[in-house]
Amino acid sequence: YHMARNALFEIITEYRHGPATADEVNLADFATAYAAAAELVDAGRTLRELFADEAIIRRKLNESYELFDIPANSFDAIQMSLSDPMHAIQLYQATESYDRHAAALRELAECDPNLAAVMAIIDRLDERLRVSASTYAGARASERARHTYEKIVNRGIGRAIYAIQSWISEFIGQLSTQPDHTPALPRTIKSQLMEQLQPGDVMVTRKEHSLTNYFLPGYWPHAALYVGDGRVIEALADGVHERSIESPFSVDAIATIRPQLSRELIEQALQRARTHVGKPYDFDFDFTRSDRMVCTEVVYRSFEGLGDVNFQLTRRAGRETLSAEDLLNLSRANQHFAKVAVYCPMHSNQLLTGEQIEQVLRATMDV
């Protein structure tokens, strides 16, 4: 949609750099620009008709996506542009000019198949262009009211609640039932893992005695994505960042799984993951938004839709989520991921591979 919109704007901008009406330019050029405007108006109005009252979809369409150069607040910007008074006046003038030359254009189109195709677009969208001043005014007022309401009520209250959630979560995240315990993998285990890790591998971890273990589902509560060269992309309380491998290695237990995808698709997943670096942590665990993220959401948004990967979210505490143990269960079922290794000192002081992995996962998860 954004690519098509930019292309249509180029056509209109090229026309606008010249004279302002069909009386002063080549009629075919004018008709082409007018048809481009018709497509833009129709698309913008269709977006409004379909999604203006759908809060979640509207919010998603307002999110930025750097991978495709989509800026933030695109949906709102399109709707405000659609109801802009100056744009309405220019469109009205263009429609009047088209009406004066419609007969001549149709005569030319009889000998020009390209112009005939342009005229077909105009005929199809003619009613979408002929909007009364009162309709424009109503749409403008509606968009302004909606924008103001969301800014004052939704964003204001939402930010206050989120600030409280984040403060509580960060506070709990620093607490341990044994403050003198420092989680860290043994040096030999780190060395063995580094020999096995490949870009795209997911590390699922656990810190013993961390108070957050009581609030997150399962024995294995956290996940990080290995991107190569001793680096991971990981969402913690300070946000999504590319970190040293020492971050996920500063734990008591770790399991690694590998996506069952080609190297090309894994590289695409890593490119996706890098677009999320710098985003804040989502203390609300809301998978319907991607402007802030939890640890497993980095994995979810990196791999979802690549090859045959299709994650099934599970409803927990009123939210559709993907837990770290959901990822492990996929590897246990040999679905999308394969088991690579596990280290869990309560079961073995060695790094385990092969069938031994399943024995540890069964003991820690199937309870």
C-alpha positions in Angstrom: 0.0 0.0 0.0 2.7 2.5 1.0 4.7 1.7 -2.2 1.7 2.2 -4.4 0.8 5.4 -2.5 4.3 6.9 -3.0 4.1 6.0 -6.7 0.7 7.7 -7.1 2.0 10.8 -5.3 4.9 11.0 -7.7 2.5 11.2 -10.6 0.5 14.0 -8.9 3.5 15.9 -7.8 5.0 15.9 -11.3 1.7 17.3 -12.6 1.5 19.9 -9.9 4.9 21.3 -10.8 3.3 22.4 -14.0 0.1 24.4 -14.7 -2.9 23.9 -12.4 -5.8 23.0 -14.7 -6.6 20.8 -17.7 -7.1 23.9 -19.9 -3.3 24.5 -19.8 -1.8 21.0 -20.1 -2.0 17.9 -22.2 -5.3 16.4 -21.5 -3.9 12.9 -21.2 -1.4 14.1 -18.5 -4.2 15.7 -16.6 -6.4 12.6 -16.7 -3.5 10.5 -15.5 -2.9 12.7 -12.5 -6.6 12.9 -11.8 -6.9 9.1 -11.9 -3.9 8.9 -9.5 -5.7 11.2 -7.1 -8.9 9.1 -7.4 -7.0 6.0 -6.4 -5.5 7.8 -3.4 -8.8 9.1 -2.2 -10.5 5.7 -2.7 -7.7 3.9 -0.8 -7.7 6.4 2.1 -11.5 6.3 2.4 -11.5 2.5 2.3 -9.0 2.4 5.2 -11.2 4.7 7.2 -14.4 2.8 6.5 -12.8 -0.5 7.4 -10.6 0.3 10.3 -11.4 3.8 11.8 -13.5 2.2 14.6 -11.2 -0.9 15.1 -8.9 0.3 17.9 -6.3 -2.5 17.7 -6.0 -2.5 13.9 -5.8 1.3 13.8 -3.1 1.2 16.5 -1.2 -1.4 14.4 -1.5 0.6 11.3 0.0 3.6 13.2 3.1 1.6 14.2 6.3 2.2 12.4 8.1 -0.6 10.6 11.7 0.3 9.7 12.2 -2.8 7.6 9.8 -1.2 5.0 10.4 2.4 5.8 6.9 2.9 7.2 6.8 5.9 9.6 4.9 6.0 12.8 1.3 7.4 12.8 0.8 6.6 9.1 -2.9 5.8 9.4 -3.7 9.0 11.2 -1.6 11.1 8.8 -3.4 9.6 5.8 -6.8 10.3 7.3 -6.0 13.9 8.3 -4.6 14.4 4.8 -7.8 13.0 3.3 -9.9 15.6 5.1 -7.5 18.5 4.7 -9.4 21.6 3.5 -6.8 22.6 1.0 -6.7 19.1 -0.5 -10.5 19.2 -0.7 -10.4 22.5 -2.6 -7.8 21.3 -5.0 -9.7 18.1 -5.6 -12.9 20.1 -6.2 -11.1 22.3 -8.8 -9.7 19.3 -10.5 -13.1 17.7 -10.7 -14.6 20.8 -12.3 -11.7 20.9 -14.8 -12.3 17.2 -15.6 -16.0 17.7 -16.2 -15.3 20.5 -18.7 -13.0 18.2 -20.7 -14.7 14.9 -20.2 -16.1 14.7 -23.7 -12.7 15.6 -25.3 -11.0 13.0 -23.2 -13.4 10.3 -24.2 -12.9 11.1 -27.8 -9.1 10.9 -27.4 -9.5 7.7 -25.5 -11.1 6.0 -28.5 -7.7 6.1 -30.2 -5.5 5.7 -27.2 -5.8 2.4 -25.2 -3.6 3.8 -22.4 -5.9 6.8 -21.9 -8.9 4.5 -22.2 -7.5 2.5 -19.2 -7.0 5.8 -17.3 -10.6 6.9 -18.1 -11.9 3.5 -16.8 -10.3 4.2 -13.4 -11.9 7.6 -13.3 -15.3 6.2 -14.2 -15.0 3.5 -11.6 -14.1 5.9 -8.8 -16.1 8.9 -9.9 -18.5 8.8 -6.9 -15.6 8.6 -4.5 -14.3 11.9 -5.7 -17.6 13.8 -5.6 -17.8 14.5 -1.9 -19.8 17.5 -0.5 -18.2 20.2 1.6 -20.3 19.1 4.6 -19.0 15.5 4.3 -15.4 16.8 4.3 -16.1 19.0 7.3 -17.7 16.0 9.1 -14.8 13.7 8.4 -12.3 16.4 9.5 -14.2 17.0 12.7 -14.4 13.2 13.4 -10.7 12.7 12.8 -9.8 15.6 15.0 -12.1 14.5 17.8 -10.8 10.9 17.6 -7.2 12.0 17.7 -7.8 14.4 20.6 -9.7 11.7 22.6 -7.0 9.1 22.1 -4.3 11.6 23.1 -6.0 12.8 26.2 -7.8 9.7 27.5 -6.3 6.6 26.0 -2.7 7.7 25.9 -2.8 9.6 29.1 -4.4 6.9 31.2 -2.6 4.2 29.4 0.8 5.8 30.1 0.0 6.3 33.8 -1.0 2.6 34.2 2.0 1.5 32.1 4.3 3.6 34.3 3.0 1.9 37.4 3.3 -1.6 35.8 6.9 -0.9 34.7 8.0 0.4 38.1 6.5 -2.7 39.9 8.0 -5.1 37.3 11.5 -3.5 37.4 11.4 -3.6 41.2 10.4 -7.2 41.3 13.0 -8.1 38.7 15.8 -6.9 41.0 14.7 -9.1 43.9 15.9 -12.6 44.8 15.0 -15.0 47.4 18.7 -15.5 48.0 20.4 -12.1 47.5 23.9 -13.6 47.8 23.4 -15.9 44.8 25.0 -14.7 41.5 23.7 -16.7 38.5 26.3 -17.7 36.0 27.1 -20.7 33.8 30.3 -22.6 34.5 33.2 -21.7 32.2 33.3 -25.1 30.6 29.6 -25.0 29.8 30.0 -21.6 28.2 32.8 -22.8 26.0 30.9 -25.9 24.9 27.8 -23.8 24.1 29.8 -21.3 22.0 31.1 -24.2 19.9 27.6 -25.3 19.1 25.7 -22.0 18.7 24.6 -20.8 15.3 23.0 -17.5 14.3 19.3 -17.8 14.7 19.5 -20.1 17.7 17.1 -19.3 20.6 18.4 -19.6 24.2 15.8 -20.3 26.9 17.0 -19.6 30.4 16.3 -19.7 34.1 17.7 -17.8 37.1 17.2 -19.7 40.3 15.8 -17.7 43.2 14.7 -14.8 41.0 11.4 -13.4 42.2 10.1 -13.1 38.7 10.0 -16.9 38.4 6.8 -16.7 40.5 5.1 -14.4 38.1 6.1 -15.9 34.7 4.7 -19.3 33.4 6.8 -22.4 33.7 10.3 -23.4 34.9 11.9 -21.7 31.9 10.7 -18.1 31.8 13.1 -16.2 29.5 14.4 -16.3 25.9 17.1 -14.5 23.9 18.0 -14.7 20.2 21.6 -15.4 19.1 22.7 -13.3 16.1 26.3 -14.5 15.9 29.8 -13.2 16.9 29.0 -13.6 20.6 26.0 -11.3 20.4 22.3 -11.7 21.2 19.2 -9.6 20.8 17.3 -9.7 24.0 14.4 -7.9 25.7 15.0 -7.1 29.3 13.6 -4.4 31.7 15.8 -1.7 30.0 14.3 -2.6 26.6 15.3 -4.5 23.4 19.1 -4.3 22.9 21.9 -6.2 21.2 23.9 -7.5 24.1 27.0 -9.6 24.8 26.4 -13.4 25.0 27.3 -12.9 28.7 23.8 -11.7 29.3 22.0 -15.0 28.6 25.0 -16.8 30.0 24.4 -15.1 33.4 21.9 -17.7 34.4 21.7 -21.0 36.2 20.1 -23.2 33.5 19.9 -22.9 29.7 18.4 -24.7 26.8 19.1 -24.0 23.2 16.9 -24.7 20.2 17.4 -24.1 16.5 15.0 -22.9 13.8 14.3 -25.5 11.1 14.7 -23.0 8.3 17.2 -22.3 5.5 20.1 -20.0 6.1 18.5 -17.4 3.9 15.3 -17.4 5.9 17.2 -17.3 9.2 19.1 -14.2 7.9 15.7 -12.6 7.2 14.7 -13.4 10.7 17.8 -11.7 12.1 17.2 -8.7 9.9 13.7 -8.4 11.4 15.1 -8.8 14.9 17.5 -5.9 14.4 14.6 -3.6 13.4 13.3 -3.9 17.0 16.5 -3.0 18.7 15.9 0.2 20.8 12.3 -0.5 21.6 11.2 -0.4 25.2 10.2 -3.5 27.2 6.5 -4.3 27.3 5.5 -4.7 30.9 1.9 -5.1 29.8 2.8 -8.3 27.7 0.6 -7.1 24.9 1.4 -9.0 21.7 -1.1 -6.9 19.7 1.5 -4.1 19.6 5.1 -4.2 18.4 6.3 -0.7 19.5 7.4 -2.4 22.8 8.3 -6.0 23.4 8.8 -8.8 25.8 11.6 -11.4 25.4 9.6 -14.0 23.5 8.0 -11.4 21.3 11.4 -10.8 19.7 11.5 -14.4 18.7 7.9 -14.3 17.6 8.2 -11.3 15.4 11.5 -12.4 13.9 10.3 -15.8 12.7 6.5 -15.6 12.3 5.5 -16.2 8.7 8.9 -17.3 7.5 8.8 -20.7 5.7 6.0 -22.6 7.5 6.5 -20.9 10.9 3.1 -20.1 12.4 3.1 -19.6 16.1 -0.1 -20.3 18.1 -0.5 -17.8 20.9 -2.0 -18.9 24.2 -4.3 -16.7 26.3 -2.8 -16.0 29.7 -4.0 -13.4 32.2 -6.3 -11.9 29.5 -3.5 -11.6 26.9 -2.6 -13.7 23.9 1.1 -14.5 24.5 4.0 -16.8 23.6 6.0 -18.1 26.6 9.5 -19.4 26.6 8.2 -22.9 27.4 5.9 -22.6 24.4 9.1 -22.4 22.3 10.6 -25.4 24.0 7.4 -27.4 23.4 7.7 -26.6 19.7 11.2 -28.1 19.7 10.0 -31.1 21.7 7.4 -31.7 19.0 10.0 -31.1 16.3 7.9 -28.2 15.0 9.7 -25.2 13.6 12.6 -25.7 16.1 14.9 -28.6 16.9 16.5 -29.2 20.3 20.3 -28.5 20.4 21.5 -28.7 24.1 20.5 -28.2 27.7 22.3 -27.5 30.9 20.3 -27.8 34.1 22.5 -28.4 37.2 19.6 -29.8 39.2 19.6 -32.8 36.8 23.2 -32.9 35.5 26.5 -30.9 35.8 27.2 -31.5 32.1 25.9 -30.0 28.9 23.4 -32.6 27.5 22.5 -33.2 23.9 20.4 -35.8 22.0 17.8 -37.8 23.8 19.0 -36.6 27.2 17.6 -33.1 26.4 14.1 -34.5 26.4 14.6 -36.2 29.7 15.5 -32.8 31.3 12.7 -30.9 29.7 10.2 -33.6 30.7 11.4 -33.4 34.3 11.3 -29.6 34.4 8.2 -28.9 32.4 5.8 -31.8 32.7 4.8 -31.2 36.3 
